[in-house]
Every structure is written in structure tokens, then in C-alpha cells.
Amino acid sequence: MKQTKWFFHPVFIFVFSVIALGLSLFLFIYWYMEVSTGLEAIVGKYQLDRGQILESRTWVVIMVLSILVGLILTGILVIFVYGQKTLQLYRLQHNFINNFTHELKTPVTSMKLYLETFLKYDLSKDKRDKYIRYMLSDVNRLSGNINSILNLAKIESKLYEGEHVTADLVIFFERFYKNNHHLFQDCEINIHNPSGLSFLYQINPSMFEMLLMNLTTNAIKYNESGKPALDITFLPIKDKLNICFKDNGIGIAKAELKKIFKKFYQVGIADDMTAKGSGLGLYLVGNIAKIHKGKIKAESKGGGSVFTLVLPFEAEQT
């Protein structure tokens, strides 16, 4: 991408415009004060009628002018901030398209290679089974990426599947991981409920499963330990329920913690690292939390990451 010269940079143009506008206002007021001082001297010297020479409404004009300039400066600032956010979103979309295209193309290319191998060679059963497992892995990867796009469209258009139902969250979590054990068989998942309470909550089951799927997949994907592990703990604190997802993965850099829930954002893009995934998983998680009147926050400590889902909780629900 061609580098923009510094004097054409939006930040420089914005700062220059603000300085020029502010300087114009200052010079106008300074000029008026100089003229007024001269007129005052003339009025005093020749004993003229002040009302004919010094109009009292001039100060009102100056005040109104100052307010208008302030509004103009505010408008420029709003336009500048909006423009910068739009530019940032464009860059994120550009990175997303490049990396997501790779995420779609790679499994397709891999499956094509395996299928061509099946056609050319008479493989043993062991090799066939091995290649089929690889192909299934590619299919799952491709399916996951396609589902991310479809889920994004559903959430942003507010076309949620199903209605909210009351569910015991601990039981819901346990059932989800039991039913999807085959997807997380290489990960040790433990659910802890120290209080022993039942947490009844209104949820959209399909969306909540999407949230769990994304958080668990990330815990496995961004993990370099011999055995990925995820500890899920239910902690009621005052009028909130904190559900903590703690993994033993590679953690998240402090500078990335506030960015990872942005749309299309992928950790490692800025450092020319190989990004994983579509950049939509945690964005979906954040939106699902909001739909359920909660929020999600991230921390990185103790050689891993901790994602905390915070939901409103009332004692009478237990």
C-alpha cells in the first residue's frame, strides 16, 4: 500500500484546521480590541456620542461568533473521530478478507489433494482412514468458518433462532460439554460450582451454545501445552453472577485485551504473526453476552487467559 505523505495525513489536516480556525478567532478579537481602544480614545478626546461610534451589541456579536466557532470545532472533531473509526474498520475488514480467504481456501485445497491421492493410488485401509480423518478435520474447520459468517448475519440482523427459556446454567453447561465431548476430547474441561446454588436464567439455548463453543475452541486453539485445560467456575458476587473460563493457553498481551472483542480483529495481525480463525468468534461472544443483559471481559494471568461472563443475578432465582 502506498504511503501517504505526512502533510496529507488526516491527523495533520485536522490539527492544522483547528489551529487555523482558532488563530482566526484570536486575531479577530485582538483586532477588535485594538480598534475599540483607538475609538475610545477618539470619543474621549473629541467628546463624541459613544452610542454612534461604539455599538454595545458588538460584544453580543463576538459572543455569538465564539459559540459558532466552538460548534464548528466540535463538528470537525466529531467528523475526524468518525473518519478515523471508519478507516480503522476498513483496515480490519481488509485484514479479515485476506485472512478469512486463507481460512476458506486452505481446507479446500487440502481436501482436494487428499481426494486426488485417493484417485491415483491404491491406498491401504490405515492410510485411507488417516486421510479421511484429515479431511474431516478440514471439513470441520471449513464448517466453523462458514457458521461464523452465518451467525454474524443472524446476530446483526437480530434474527435469533428460538426463544429465551429458563435454564439452570450449571446443568446447561454440563449437558453441552457432555453432548459435544467428541469435539473437545483432547481438552480437559472441569466445571466448578463452589456455592452449590442453582443459577436459573433466561437464555437463548442456541446462542448460548455458540458462546460456549467459541470460548472453548479458543482455549484449545491458542494453547501450546501438552494437554489443553479449561476450568469453568460459577461465582455469585452480590447482584452479579461471574462465570469464569480459565485456560492454560498462551495468554493475551495486555495491549490486545481491549481489542479482541472488536469485529474482524485478529490477534497477531499488527505484528505480522500468523492469525488464527476469522476474527469473529469473540465479537459474537460479546454480542451474545449483551443480548443476555450481561458482558464479557478478558484477563491474562498465570500462564493463560481468563474470560469472565458477568450476568445479572438475583438471590431469589436460586
MARZASE-165243 format. One record per residue (C-alpha): residue in one letter; residue number from 1; z, x, y. Coordinates in Angstrom, 3 decimals, decimal comma. Each point is the difference from the previous one (the first is absolute). Last residue first. Layout:
<pts>
+---+-----+----------+----------+----------+
! r !   k !       pz !       px !       py !
+---+-----+----------+----------+----------+
! a ! NUM !        Z !        X !        Y !
...
+---+-----+----------+----------+----------+
</pts>
This chain:
<pts>
+---+-----+----------+----------+----------+
! r !   k !       pz !       px !       py !
+---+-----+----------+----------+----------+
! t ! 318 !   43,476 !  -31,729 !  -19,800 !
! q ! 317 !   -2,005 !   -1,838 !    2,647 !
! e ! 316 !    3,231 !   -0,900 !    1,833 !
! a ! 315 !    0,368 !    3,646 !    0,999 !
! e ! 314 !   -3,076 !   -0,018 !    2,180 !
! f ! 313 !   -2,724 !    2,604 !   -0,257 !
! p ! 312 !   -2,795 !    0,984 !    2,396 !
! l ! 311 !   -2,231 !    2,535 !   -1,753 !
! v ! 310 !   -0,231 !    3,783 !    0,418 !
! l ! 309 !   -2,353 !    1,842 !   -2,370 !
! t ! 308 !    0,992 !    3,655 !   -0,091 !
! f ! 307 !   -2,452 !    2,706 !   -1,044 !
! v ! 306 !    1,686 !    3,260 !   -0,977 !
! s ! 305 !   -2,094 !    3,096 !   -0,599 !
! g ! 304 !    0,682 !    3,111 !   -2,035 !
! g ! 303 !    1,643 !    3,394 !   -0,106 !
! g ! 302 !    3,364 !   -1,122 !    1,337 !
! k ! 301 !   -1,308 !   -1,668 !    3,111 !
! s ! 300 !   -3,079 !   -1,700 !    1,372 !
! e ! 299 !    0,520 !   -3,340 !    1,673 !
! a ! 298 !   -2,125 !   -3,131 !    0,255 !
! k ! 297 !    0,459 !   -3,447 !    1,486 !
! i ! 296 !   -1,120 !   -3,448 !   -1,068 !
! k ! 295 !    0,641 !   -3,246 !    1,871 !
! g ! 294 !    1,042 !   -3,556 !   -0,761 !
! k ! 293 !   -0,966 !   -3,554 !    0,821 !
! h ! 292 !   -1,925 !   -0,372 !   -3,309 !
! i ! 291 !   -3,330 !    0,176 !    1,850 !
! k ! 290 !    1,330 !    3,110 !    1,727 !
! a ! 289 !    0,691 !    1,712 !   -3,362 !
! i ! 288 !   -3,506 !   -0,925 !   -1,196 !
! n ! 287 !   -1,424 !    1,566 !    3,150 !
! g ! 286 !    1,859 !    3,276 !   -0,523 !
! v ! 285 !   -1,018 !    0,171 !   -3,666 !
! l ! 284 !   -3,646 !   -0,651 !    0,893 !
! y ! 283 !    0,053 !    2,902 !    2,472 !
! l ! 282 !    1,735 !    2,037 !   -2,706 !
! g ! 281 !   -2,921 !   -0,494 !   -2,381 !
! l ! 280 !   -2,890 !    0,141 !    2,490 !
! g ! 279 !   -0,735 !    3,720 !    0,405 !
! s ! 278 !   -2,494 !   -0,209 !   -2,846 !
! g ! 277 !    1,543 !    2,332 !   -2,541 !
! k ! 276 !    0,657 !    3,704 !    0,068 !
! a ! 275 !   -0,863 !    2,344 !    2,827 !
! t ! 274 !   -1,126 !    3,543 !   -0,724 !
! m ! 273 !    1,510 !    2,121 !    2,729 !
! d ! 272 !   -1,864 !    0,743 !    3,205 !
! d ! 271 !    3,301 !    0,073 !    1,907 !
! a ! 270 !   -0,744 !   -3,127 !    2,042 !
! i ! 269 !   -1,120 !   -1,879 !   -3,115 !
! g ! 268 !    3,133 !    0,953 !   -1,959 !
! v ! 267 !    1,689 !   -3,391 !   -0,114 !
! q ! 266 !   -2,506 !   -2,836 !    0,235 !
! y ! 265 !    0,012 !   -2,623 !    2,739 !
! f ! 264 !   -2,477 !   -2,869 !   -0,494 !
! k ! 263 !    2,362 !   -2,537 !    1,644 !
! k ! 262 !    3,261 !    1,501 !    1,116 !
! f ! 261 !    3,021 !   -0,011 !   -2,331 !
! i ! 260 !   -0,162 !    3,784 !   -0,527 !
! k ! 259 !    0,160 !    0,809 !    3,693 !
! k ! 258 !    3,715 !   -0,170 !    0,794 !
! l ! 257 !    0,982 !    2,244 !   -2,930 !
! e ! 256 !   -2,841 !    2,495 !    0,474 !
! a ! 255 !    1,714 !    2,364 !    2,458 !
! k ! 254 !    3,014 !    0,224 !   -2,310 !
! a ! 253 !   -2,175 !    1,221 !   -2,883 !
! i ! 252 !    0,165 !   -2,278 !   -3,037 !
! g ! 251 !    1,534 !    0,783 !   -3,375 !
! i ! 250 !   -1,556 !    1,818 !   -2,957 !
! g ! 249 !    1,286 !   -2,471 !   -2,579 !
! n ! 248 !    3,428 !   -0,721 !   -1,465 !
! d ! 247 !   -0,027 !   -3,670 !    0,982 !
! k ! 246 !    2,424 !   -2,323 !    1,805 !
! f ! 245 !   -0,926 !   -3,666 !    0,532 !
! c ! 244 !    2,868 !   -1,590 !    1,937 !
! i ! 243 !    0,416 !   -3,780 !    0,289 !
! n ! 242 !    2,195 !   -0,683 !    3,013 !
! l ! 241 !    1,243 !   -3,575 !    0,341 !
! k ! 240 !    1,150 !   -0,899 !    3,479 !
! d ! 239 !    2,717 !   -2,228 !    1,503 !
! k ! 238 !    2,796 !    2,537 !   -0,554 !
! i ! 237 !   -1,424 !    2,684 !   -2,339 !
! p ! 236 !   -1,177 !   -1,180 !   -3,445 !
! l ! 235 !   -1,288 !    3,029 !   -1,987 !
! f ! 234 !   -2,510 !   -0,485 !   -2,824 !
! t ! 233 !   -1,094 !    3,356 !   -1,463 !
! i ! 232 !   -3,380 !    0,994 !   -1,450 !
! d ! 231 !   -0,144 !    3,484 !   -1,552 !
! l ! 230 !   -3,468 !    1,401 !   -0,669 !
! a ! 229 !   -0,690 !    3,010 !   -2,205 !
! p ! 228 !   -3,095 !    2,121 !   -0,601 !
! k ! 227 !    0,458 !    2,365 !   -2,958 !
! g ! 226 !   -1,291 !    3,567 !    0,229 !
! s ! 225 !    0,275 !   -0,052 !    3,765 !
! e ! 224 !   -3,077 !    0,145 !    2,234 !
! n ! 223 !    0,178 !   -3,505 !    1,425 !
! y ! 222 !   -2,102 !   -1,716 !    2,623 !
! k ! 221 !   -1,838 !   -2,241 !   -2,491 !
! i ! 220 !    3,075 !   -1,175 !   -1,904 !
! a ! 219 !    2,119 !   -1,107 !    2,980 !
! n ! 218 !   -3,166 !   -1,293 !    1,666 !
! t ! 217 !   -0,765 !   -2,227 !   -3,016 !
! t ! 216 !    3,543 !   -1,377 !    0,104 !
! l ! 215 !   -0,179 !   -0,897 !    3,699 !
! n ! 214 !   -3,460 !   -1,553 !   -0,368 !
! m ! 213 !    0,828 !   -2,042 !   -3,111 !
! l ! 212 !    3,284 !   -1,245 !    1,432 !
! l ! 211 !   -1,710 !   -1,275 !    3,161 !
! m ! 210 !   -2,818 !   -1,608 !   -2,010 !
! e ! 209 !    2,599 !   -1,696 !   -2,215 !
! f ! 208 !    1,561 !   -1,385 !    3,173 !
! m ! 207 !   -3,402 !   -1,345 !    1,023 !
! s ! 206 !   -0,566 !   -1,764 !   -3,321 !
! p ! 205 !    3,545 !   -1,434 !   -0,049 !
! n ! 204 !    0,078 !   -1,368 !    3,590 !
! i ! 203 !    3,709 !    0,225 !    0,645 !
! q ! 202 !    2,966 !   -2,160 !    1,037 !
! y ! 201 !    3,155 !    1,892 !   -0,972 !
! l ! 200 !    2,881 !   -0,254 !   -2,440 !
! f ! 199 !    1,908 !    3,268 !   -0,321 !
! s ! 198 !    2,395 !   -0,293 !   -2,937 !
! l ! 197 !    3,010 !    2,269 !    0,461 !
! g ! 196 !    1,154 !    2,774 !   -2,348 !
! s ! 195 !    0,924 !    2,120 !    3,027 !
! p ! 194 !   -1,293 !    3,238 !   -1,576 !
! n ! 193 !   -3,486 !   -1,414 !   -0,715 !
! h ! 192 !   -2,066 !    2,908 !   -1,303 !
! i ! 191 !   -3,555 !   -0,082 !   -1,346 !
! n ! 190 !   -1,278 !    3,093 !   -1,835 !
! i ! 189 !   -3,626 !    1,079 !   -0,402 !
! e ! 188 !   -0,966 !    3,138 !   -1,950 !
! c ! 187 !   -3,725 !    0,518 !    0,530 !
! d ! 186 !   -2,600 !    0,869 !   -2,654 !
! q ! 185 !    0,009 !   -3,577 !   -1,313 !
! f ! 184 !   -0,771 !   -1,384 !    3,449 !
! l ! 183 !   -3,163 !   -2,006 !   -0,684 !
! h ! 182 !    0,971 !   -0,942 !   -3,579 !
! h ! 181 !    3,393 !   -1,216 !    1,241 !
! n ! 180 !   -1,653 !   -2,644 !    2,134 !
! n ! 179 !    1,727 !   -3,050 !   -1,499 !
! k ! 178 !    3,358 !    1,824 !   -0,202 !
! y ! 177 !   -0,376 !    1,335 !    3,530 !
! f ! 176 !   -0,662 !   -3,481 !    1,397 !
! r ! 175 !    2,742 !   -1,637 !   -2,081 !
! e ! 174 !    2,638 !    2,438 !    1,280 !
! f ! 173 !   -1,137 !   -0,461 !    3,605 !
! f ! 172 !    0,069 !   -3,820 !   -0,247 !
! i ! 171 !    3,442 !    0,096 !   -1,676 !
! v ! 170 !    1,395 !    2,083 !    2,865 !
! l ! 169 !   -1,795 !   -2,129 !    2,596 !
! d ! 168 !    1,333 !   -3,338 !   -1,238 !
! a ! 167 !   -2,844 !   -2,275 !    1,041 !
! t ! 166 !   -0,546 !   -2,908 !    2,367 !
! v ! 165 !   -3,695 !   -0,772 !    0,348 !
! h ! 164 !   -2,503 !    0,683 !    2,758 !
! e ! 163 !   -3,446 !   -1,455 !   -0,595 !
! g ! 162 !   -3,050 !    1,238 !   -1,855 !
! e ! 161 !   -2,658 !    2,432 !    1,121 !
! y ! 160 !    0,194 !    1,012 !    3,633 !
! l ! 159 !   -2,997 !   -0,619 !    2,239 !
! k ! 158 !    1,565 !    1,388 !    3,186 !
! s ! 157 !   -3,363 !    1,504 !    1,103 !
! e ! 156 !    1,649 !    3,410 !    0,345 !
! i ! 155 !    1,859 !   -0,438 !   -3,293 !
! k ! 154 !   -2,982 !   -1,201 !   -1,997 !
! a ! 153 !   -2,370 !    2,652 !    1,374 !
! l ! 152 !    2,494 !    2,784 !   -0,715 !
! n ! 151 !    0,472 !   -1,331 !   -3,525 !
! l ! 150 !   -3,742 !    0,142 !   -0,629 !
! i ! 149 !   -0,247 !    3,565 !    1,325 !
! s ! 148 !    2,987 !    1,178 !   -2,035 !
! n ! 147 !   -1,338 !   -1,832 !   -3,074 !
! i ! 146 !   -3,216 !    2,038 !    0,200 !
! n ! 145 !    1,997 !    3,234 !    0,090 !
! g ! 144 !    2,159 !   -1,023 !   -2,948 !
! s ! 143 !   -3,021 !   -1,087 !   -2,045 !
! l ! 142 !   -1,636 !    3,398 !    0,517 !
! r ! 141 !    3,134 !    1,834 !   -1,104 !
! n ! 140 !    0,467 !   -2,324 !   -2,972 !
! v ! 139 !   -3,645 !    0,482 !   -0,989 !
! d ! 138 !    0,382 !    3,775 !    0,278 !
! s ! 137 !    3,050 !   -0,091 !   -2,278 !
! l ! 136 !   -1,898 !   -2,182 !   -2,422 !
! m ! 135 !   -2,790 !    2,580 !    0,029 !
! y ! 134 !    2,408 !    2,801 !   -0,780 !
! r ! 133 !    1,460 !   -2,028 !   -2,873 !
! i ! 132 !   -3,528 !   -0,640 !   -1,272 !
! y ! 131 !   -0,699 !    3,726 !    0,136 !
! k ! 130 !    3,006 !    0,768 !   -2,219 !
! d ! 129 !   -0,808 !   -2,821 !   -2,418 !
! r ! 128 !   -3,554 !    1,284 !   -0,345 !
! k ! 127 !    1,273 !    3,536 !   -0,482 !
! d ! 126 !    2,383 !   -1,064 !   -2,751 !
! k ! 125 !   -2,650 !   -2,168 !   -1,670 !
! s ! 124 !   -2,448 !    2,902 !   -0,192 !
! l ! 123 !   -2,939 !    0,053 !    2,338 !
! d ! 122 !   -3,677 !   -0,425 !   -0,825 !
! y ! 121 !   -1,448 !    1,312 !    3,209 !
! k ! 120 !   -2,520 !   -1,069 !    2,600 !
! l ! 119 !    0,921 !   -3,662 !    0,529 !
! f ! 118 !    3,781 !    0,482 !   -0,020 !
! t ! 117 !   -0,358 !    2,956 !    2,399 !
! e ! 116 !   -2,013 !   -2,187 !    2,372 !
! l ! 115 !    2,862 !   -2,503 !   -0,063 !
! y ! 114 !    2,519 !    2,752 !    0,797 !
! l ! 113 !   -2,060 !    1,260 !    2,942 !
! k ! 112 !   -0,471 !   -3,513 !    1,400 !
! m ! 111 !    3,739 !   -0,601 !   -0,264 !
! s ! 110 !    0,710 !    3,117 !    2,078 !
! t ! 109 !   -2,583 !   -0,869 !    2,631 !
! v ! 108 !    1,493 !   -3,492 !    0,357 !
! p ! 107 !    3,534 !    1,436 !    0,135 !
! t ! 106 !   -1,001 !    2,425 !    2,813 !
! k ! 105 !   -2,140 !   -2,383 !    2,078 !
! l ! 104 !    2,688 !   -2,523 !    0,871 !
! e ! 103 !    2,696 !    2,471 !    1,088 !
! h ! 102 !   -2,654 !    2,141 !    1,738 !
! t ! 101 !   -1,162 !   -3,036 !    1,969 !
! f ! 100 !    3,668 !   -0,618 !    0,777 !
! n !  99 !    0,312 !    3,496 !    1,392 !
! n !  98 !   -2,933 !   -0,166 !    2,396 !
! i !  97 !    0,564 !   -3,640 !    0,960 !
! f !  96 !    3,729 !    0,566 !    0,558 !
! n !  95 !   -0,566 !    3,098 !    2,134 !
! h !  94 !   -2,396 !   -1,962 !    2,230 !
! q !  93 !    2,410 !   -2,942 !    0,080 !
! l !  92 !    2,823 !    2,317 !    1,075 !
! r !  91 !   -2,210 !    1,501 !    2,706 !
! y !  90 !   -0,988 !   -3,454 !    1,245 !
! l !  89 !    3,639 !   -1,083 !    0,026 !
! q !  88 !    0,891 !    3,029 !    2,129 !
! l !  87 !   -2,818 !   -0,780 !    2,423 !
! t !  86 !    1,153 !   -3,610 !    0,271 !
! k !  85 !    3,550 !    1,175 !    0,621 !
! q !  84 !   -1,231 !    2,364 !    2,725 !
! g !  83 !   -2,056 !   -2,757 !    1,623 !
! y !  82 !    2,928 !   -2,412 !   -0,033 !
! v !  81 !    2,240 !    2,642 !    1,610 !
! f !  80 !   -2,633 !    0,708 !    2,669 !
! i !  79 !   -0,649 !   -3,673 !    0,718 !
! v !  78 !    3,741 !   -0,631 !    0,371 !
! l !  77 !    0,385 !    3,034 !    2,284 !
! i !  76 !   -2,961 !   -1,025 !    2,161 !
! g !  75 !    1,453 !   -3,499 !    0,319 !
! t !  74 !    3,389 !    1,403 !    0,995 !
! l !  73 !   -1,657 !    2,220 !    2,617 !
! i !  72 !   -1,909 !   -3,000 !    1,361 !
! l !  71 !    3,210 !   -2,035 !    0,128 !
! g !  70 !    1,717 !    2,780 !    1,920 !
! v !  69 !   -2,970 !    0,217 !    2,384 !
! l !  68 !    0,303 !   -3,753 !    0,565 !
! i !  67 !    3,719 !    0,317 !    0,704 !
! s !  66 !   -0,614 !    2,839 !    2,472 !
! l !  65 !   -2,685 !   -2,043 !    1,765 !
! v !  64 !    2,387 !   -2,950 !    0,287 !
! m !  63 !    2,631 !    2,273 !    1,533 !
! i !  62 !   -2,544 !    1,572 !    2,381 !
! v !  61 !   -1,242 !   -3,435 !    1,088 !
! v !  60 !    3,571 !   -1,145 !    0,581 !
! w !  59 !    0,570 !    3,131 !    2,084 !
! t !  58 !   -3,050 !   -0,893 !    2,087 !
! r !  57 !    1,395 !   -3,473 !    0,662 !
! s !  56 !    1,941 !    1,298 !    3,012 !
! e !  55 !   -3,235 !    0,785 !    1,894 !
! l !  54 !    0,514 !    2,971 !    2,291 !
! i !  53 !   -2,411 !   -0,156 !    2,933 !
! q !  52 !    0,076 !   -3,550 !    1,301 !
! g !  51 !    3,538 !   -0,737 !   -1,126 !
! r !  50 !    1,312 !    3,216 !    1,608 !
! d !  49 !   -1,028 !   -1,153 !    3,485 !
! l !  48 !   -0,553 !    3,148 !    2,060 !
! q !  47 !    2,617 !    2,068 !    1,861 !
! y !  46 !   -2,448 !    2,881 !    0,688 !
! k !  45 !    2,079 !    2,783 !   -1,550 !
! g !  44 !    1,839 !   -2,113 !   -2,553 !
! v !  43 !   -3,145 !   -1,699 !   -1,303 !
! i !  42 !   -1,832 !    3,368 !   -0,139 !
! a !  41 !    2,847 !    1,645 !   -1,934 !
! e !  40 !    0,183 !   -2,897 !   -2,441 !
! l !  39 !   -3,764 !    0,235 !   -0,452 !
! g !  38 !    0,262 !    3,678 !   -0,967 !
! t !  37 !    2,795 !   -0,717 !   -2,493 !
! s !  36 !   -1,991 !   -2,876 !   -1,471 !
! v !  35 !   -3,055 !    2,231 !   -0,461 !
! e !  34 !    2,017 !    2,648 !   -1,835 !
! m !  33 !    1,736 !   -2,634 !   -2,144 !
! y !  32 !   -3,367 !   -1,605 !   -0,843 !
! w !  31 !   -1,470 !    3,356 !   -1,028 !
! y !  30 !    2,976 !    0,695 !   -2,287 !
! i !  29 !   -0,285 !   -3,480 !   -1,516 !
! f !  28 !   -3,715 !    0,486 !   -0,643 !
! l !  27 !    0,508 !    3,560 !   -1,272 !
! f !  26 !    2,667 !   -1,162 !   -2,471 !
! l !  25 !   -2,163 !   -2,864 !   -1,269 !
! s !  24 !   -2,975 !    2,310 !   -0,491 !
! l !  23 !    2,207 !    2,574 !   -1,748 !
! g !  22 !    1,212 !   -2,653 !   -2,446 !
! l !  21 !   -3,562 !   -1,054 !   -0,785 !
! a !  20 !   -1,202 !    3,578 !   -0,446 !
! i !  19 !    3,022 !    0,922 !   -2,136 !
! v !  18 !   -0,484 !   -3,066 !   -2,208 !
! s !  17 !   -3,717 !    0,675 !   -0,400 !
! f !  16 !    0,551 !    3,695 !   -0,839 !
! v !  15 !    2,633 !   -0,892 !   -2,613 !
! f !  14 !   -2,323 !   -2,552 !   -1,630 !
! i !  13 !   -3,030 !    2,298 !    0,101 !
! f !  12 !    2,017 !    2,859 !   -1,524 !
! v !  11 !    1,387 !   -2,230 !   -2,779 !
! p !  10 !   -3,440 !   -1,490 !   -0,724 !
! h !   9 !   -1,555 !    3,488 !   -0,492 !
! f !   8 !   -3,111 !    0,568 !    2,094 !
! f !   7 !    1,547 !    2,964 !    1,881 !
! w !   6 !    1,042 !    1,550 !   -3,327 !
! k !   5 !   -3,522 !    0,057 !   -1,431 !
! t !   4 !   -0,356 !   -2,204 !   -3,073 !
! q !   3 !   -0,455 !    1,909 !   -3,276 !
! k !   2 !   -2,925 !   -1,118 !   -2,155 !
! m !   1 !    0,987 !   -1,339 !   -3,414 !
+---+-----+----------+----------+----------+
</pts>
